[in-house]
Amino acid sequence: MTKPILYATVVAIALWMIAPMLVVIVTSFTDTPSFNFPPSGYSLRWYENFFANQAWRASFINTTLVAALVTITATTIGTLAAIGLHKGRFFGKSAMTGLMLAPLIVPGILVAIGLYSVFIQLNMLGSLPGFVIAHTVVALPLVIINVMTALSTFDSRLEQAASSLGAGRWEIFRRITMPLIMPGVLAGAVFAFITSFDEIIISLFIQSPRLQTLPVRMFQSVTQDTDPTVAAVAVLMMLVSVGLAALTRLIKPRSGSKQ
């Protein structure tokens, strides 16, 4: 009797979580210029409007560019930081780890206000470097967590064996350490891209007419008009995010765990 109740509860919760997404998907195919659910008719006009509208296209290009640069930056810094935190033996290591993971705990609005205060002094509001730096702040912890998870199953004896055979530090890192932790690095890179691609709170604070990301454009569309194009864009963003997240399930850690 307990299992049927448990399964029913899980299904009910899953439906409750999925229902809003289903509503958005169905609404994106409406043939009327308003958010009608269920639609009186179906059309692809709002998807066509997204690809035909220069403002929507520019926002998508900006978002993709920022996310790509953030992925490169956060993955590089996060991987090096994770290795340093994993192998390092220094005073304040726990505090340093907590500090680097703080953006996951601190409310996003506080991070946004802090970055806004700094960027306005540096004249970086609405700039590409500003967006990359801001998004890297919130994406970096995800890279560190994934890489440190990979390092936790890494057998350090492999490095010791390579060193005893005359391999240098760079060669050990390039031929042994990096290949074995690559699943964690790739997973961190995917999550960094998704985080930047979907980020809205910080983007609202640092955006300007010169540079707007897709989530900001969607927010403005919802608050200023009833154009169902935003529903079509939401579906496309959902496909990108879900598709990339699904890729992380295909990344399997290699053997080499500690015995």
C-alpha positions as a printed Julia matrix, in Angstrom:
259×3 Matrix{Float64}:
  0.0    0.0     0.0
  2.91   2.28    0.76
  4.52   2.0    -2.69
  1.4    3.02   -4.69
  1.01   6.07   -2.46
  4.68   6.92   -2.91
  4.52   6.54   -6.69
  1.33   8.63   -6.85
  2.99  11.36   -4.81
  6.06  11.4    -7.05
  3.88  11.57  -10.18
  1.79  14.38   -8.71
  4.89  16.4    -7.82
  6.42  15.8   -11.26
  3.22  16.94  -12.99
  3.06  20.0   -10.75
  6.6   20.95  -11.74
  6.17  20.19  -15.45
  2.73  21.81  -15.86
  4.02  25.42  -16.19
  6.44  24.34  -18.93
  3.65  22.55  -20.79
  1.51  25.68  -20.61
  4.32  27.77  -22.1
  4.95  25.23  -24.87
  1.3   25.11  -25.88
  0.94  28.91  -25.65
  3.92  29.42  -27.96
  1.88  27.91  -30.8
 -1.13  30.21  -30.42
 -2.39  32.02  -33.51
 -3.57  35.1   -31.6
 -1.43  38.07  -30.43
 -2.11  37.34  -26.77
 -1.44  34.7   -24.13
 -4.47  32.46  -24.57
 -4.56  29.05  -22.96
 -5.7   26.83  -24.4
 -5.18  28.53  -27.79
 -8.16  28.95  -30.1
 -5.87  28.0   -33.0
 -2.3   27.0   -33.64
  0.44  28.64  -35.66
  4.23  28.96  -35.96
  4.03  32.73  -36.43
  5.73  33.54  -33.12
  8.7   31.32  -33.86
  8.94  32.98  -37.27
  8.75  36.38  -35.58
 11.67  35.5   -33.33
 13.95  34.63  -36.25
 12.71  37.6   -38.31
 12.94  40.24  -35.58
 16.35  41.92  -35.42
 16.07  42.83  -31.72
 15.33  39.23  -30.73
 18.15  37.92  -32.93
 20.62  40.43  -31.51
 19.69  39.42  -27.96
 20.19  35.75  -28.82
 23.6   36.46  -30.37
 24.63  38.52  -27.32
 23.51  35.77  -24.96
 25.34  33.06  -26.87
 28.53  35.13  -27.13
 28.53  35.99  -23.43
 27.78  32.38  -22.44
 30.6   31.07  -24.66
 33.14  33.51  -23.19
 31.93  32.79  -19.66
 32.29  29.05  -20.31
 35.91  29.47  -21.38
 36.76  31.85  -18.53
 34.94  30.02  -15.73
 36.16  26.6   -16.85
 39.79  27.69  -17.0
 39.78  29.54  -13.68
 37.52  27.01  -11.97
 39.62  24.03  -13.0
 42.84  25.6   -11.76
 41.14  26.73   -8.55
 39.71  23.26   -7.91
 43.1   21.63   -8.41
 44.7   24.16   -6.08
 42.05  23.64   -3.41
 42.27  19.87   -3.73
 46.02  19.56   -3.6
 46.91  22.63   -1.58
 47.79  22.49    2.08
 47.61  26.03    3.45
 46.08  28.01    6.29
 42.52  29.16    5.6
 41.83  26.54    2.93
 38.31  25.88    4.2
 37.55  29.6     4.31
 38.89  30.05    0.78
 36.75  27.16   -0.47
 33.66  28.63    1.16
 34.41  32.05   -0.29
 34.72  30.7    -3.83
 31.44  28.78   -3.46
 29.63  31.71   -1.82
 27.77  32.85   -4.98
 25.75  29.63   -4.73
 24.52  30.61   -1.26
 24.34  34.41   -1.34
 21.02  35.68   -2.78
 21.43  36.72   -6.41
 20.03  40.17   -5.76
 22.89  40.91   -3.33
 25.48  39.79   -5.88
 23.75  41.93   -8.52
 23.75  45.04   -6.31
 27.4   44.55   -5.44
 28.45  44.11   -9.07
 26.32  47.09  -10.12
 28.03  49.31   -7.54
 31.47  48.26   -8.77
 30.67  48.39  -12.48
 29.13  51.85  -12.3
 32.43  53.12  -10.87
 34.43  51.33  -13.56
 32.06  52.37  -16.37
 31.47  48.72  -17.28
 27.66  48.67  -17.27
 26.29  47.23  -20.5
 29.75  46.15  -21.7
 30.77  42.71  -22.91
 33.65  42.4   -20.4
 31.23  43.42  -17.64
 28.75  40.71  -18.56
 31.49  38.09  -18.81
 32.95  39.0   -15.4
 29.52  39.14  -13.73
 28.32  35.83  -15.16
 31.66  34.18  -14.38
 31.15  35.03  -10.7
 27.99  32.9   -10.54
 29.2   30.19  -12.92
 32.6   29.62  -11.28
 31.31  27.66   -8.23
 29.61  25.11  -10.49
 32.86  24.42  -12.31
 34.78  24.11   -9.04
 32.24  21.66   -7.6
 32.27  19.44  -10.67
 36.05  19.4   -11.0
 36.56  18.77   -7.28
 34.12  15.88   -7.52
 36.23  14.4   -10.31
 39.39  14.99   -8.29
 37.91  13.21   -5.27
 38.02   9.93   -7.23
 41.43  10.64   -8.77
 44.24   8.28   -7.8
 47.23  10.5    -6.98
 49.52   7.45   -7.17
 49.35   7.75  -10.95
 51.02  11.16  -10.75
 53.6    9.84   -8.32
 54.4    6.96  -10.66
 54.78   9.31  -13.61
 57.02  11.6   -11.57
 59.23   8.69  -10.54
 59.66   7.84  -14.21
 60.96  11.32  -14.96
 57.85  13.13  -16.19
 57.68  16.87  -15.48
 54.78  18.64  -13.81
 53.35  19.99  -17.05
 53.59  16.6   -18.76
 51.92  14.91  -15.78
 49.11  17.45  -15.82
 48.64  17.24  -19.59
 48.85  13.48  -20.02
 47.5   12.11  -16.74
 45.63  14.59  -14.53
 43.66  16.46  -17.18
 42.45  13.43  -19.16
 41.23  11.71  -15.99
 39.33  14.74  -14.63
 38.03  15.77  -18.06
 34.47  14.49  -17.38
 34.24  16.86  -14.43
 35.72  19.71  -16.45
 33.26  19.16  -19.3
 30.32  18.92  -16.9
 31.42  22.15  -15.24
 31.71  23.84  -18.64
 28.18  22.78  -19.59
 26.73  24.09  -16.33
 28.69  27.32  -16.71
 27.19  27.85  -20.17
 23.66  27.1   -18.96
 24.06  29.41  -15.96
 25.16  32.31  -18.14
 22.62  31.54  -20.86
 19.7   31.67  -18.39
 20.96  34.37  -15.99
 18.45  37.19  -15.45
 18.88  38.93  -12.06
 22.43  40.19  -12.53
 21.8   40.88  -16.22
 18.91  43.2   -15.37
 21.22  45.3   -13.19
 24.16  45.59  -15.57
 22.36  45.68  -18.93
 22.1   48.75  -21.13
 20.56  49.55  -24.54
 23.95  48.74  -26.04
 23.92  45.14  -24.87
 20.93  43.1   -23.74
 20.8   39.37  -23.24
 17.85  37.19  -24.19
 16.47  36.78  -20.63
 16.46  40.58  -20.23
 14.71  41.0   -23.55
 12.14  38.41  -22.48
 11.54  40.19  -19.18
 10.97  43.49  -20.95
  8.62  41.84  -23.44
  6.49  40.33  -20.66
  6.28  43.59  -18.7
  5.64  45.89  -21.66
  3.35  43.94  -24.02
  1.57  40.63  -24.57
  3.61  39.39  -27.52
  3.56  35.55  -27.47
  6.99  35.63  -29.11
  8.37  35.46  -25.58
  6.7   32.07  -25.16
  8.39  30.79  -28.31
 11.74  32.12  -27.08
 11.18  30.45  -23.71
 10.62  27.11  -25.44
 13.81  27.51  -27.49
 15.81  28.4   -24.39
 14.3   25.44  -22.6
 15.42  23.12  -25.38
 18.96  24.5   -25.24
 19.22  24.22  -21.46
 17.62  20.78  -21.21
 19.65  19.49  -24.14
 22.94  20.64  -22.64
 21.99  19.34  -19.2
 21.21  15.97  -20.78
 24.73  15.9   -22.21
 26.16  15.85  -18.7
 24.42  12.51  -18.17
 26.45  11.11  -21.05
 29.73  12.15  -19.5
 30.96   9.12  -17.59
 33.94   9.37  -15.22
 36.85   7.27  -16.25
 38.36   4.57  -14.13
 41.13   5.59  -11.84
 39.29   5.98   -8.58
 41.03   5.46   -5.3
 41.18   1.94   -4.07
